[in-house]
């Protein structure tokens, strides 16, 4: 589980996504949106293939503190 200082939004485009929370799981299907409130521990999990759009505030690193090869370079072209 990870806790973020800012809220994160998940929109499922195809497939199913489960957001694990301490208070219980939230299951999302295509077309559904869920916003993880600021400071809430969460862990997104997919049993199969899922296409999802992640919405996060500007400047939030996509891999959090983990870093590594999957960390996206900040793109300010839309700022």
C-alpha positions in Angstrom: 0.0 0.0 0.0 1.1 3.5 -0.6 -0.1 6.8 0.8 0.0 10.0 -1.3 0.1 13.5 -0.2 -2.4 14.5 -3.0 -5.6 12.9 -4.3 -5.3 10.4 -7.2 -8.1 9.6 -9.7 -8.5 6.4 -11.6 -10.8 6.0 -14.6 -11.1 2.5 -16.0 -11.4 2.5 -19.8 -11.4 -1.3 -20.3 -11.2 -4.3 -18.0 -11.6 -4.2 -14.2 -9.4 -2.6 -11.6 -9.5 -3.1 -7.8 -8.3 -0.3 -5.5 -7.4 -1.9 -2.2 -8.0 0.4 0.8 -7.6 -0.3 4.5 -11.4 0.1 4.9 -12.2 -2.3 2.0 -11.8 -2.8 -1.7 -13.3 -0.6 -4.4 -14.0 -2.5 -7.7 -14.1 -0.5 -10.9 -15.3 -1.5 -14.3 -15.1 0.2 -17.7 -16.4 3.8 -17.5 -16.1 4.1 -13.7 -14.1 6.7 -11.8 -12.7 6.6 -8.3 -10.7 9.3 -6.5 -8.4 8.2 -3.7 -8.5 11.0 -1.1 -5.3 12.7 0.0 -3.5 10.7 2.7 -5.4 7.4 2.2 -3.3 4.2 1.7 -4.2 2.4 -1.5 -3.0 -0.3 -3.8 -4.4 -0.7 -7.4 -4.6 -4.3 -8.5 -5.8 -6.0 -11.7 -6.4 -9.7 -12.2 -6.2 -9.4 -16.0 -5.5 -6.7 -18.5 -6.9 -3.3 -17.7 -6.7 0.0 -19.5 -7.0 2.9 -17.0 -6.3 6.6 -16.9 -4.5 7.9 -13.9 -5.2 11.5 -12.9 -2.8 13.1 -10.5 -1.7 16.7 -9.7 1.2 18.3 -11.6 4.6 17.4 -10.2 3.6 14.1 -8.6 6.1 11.4 -9.7 4.3 8.4 -11.3 6.4 5.8 -9.4 6.3 7.6 -6.0 9.5 7.0 -3.9 10.3 3.8 -5.8 12.0 5.5 -8.8 13.6 3.4 -11.5 13.2 2.8 -15.2 9.4 3.2 -15.1 9.6 6.8 -13.7 8.2 9.2 -16.3 10.1 12.4 -17.2 8.2 15.5 -16.2 6.5 17.1 -19.2 5.5 20.7 -18.8 4.2 21.2 -22.3 0.6 21.4 -21.1 1.4 23.7 -18.2 
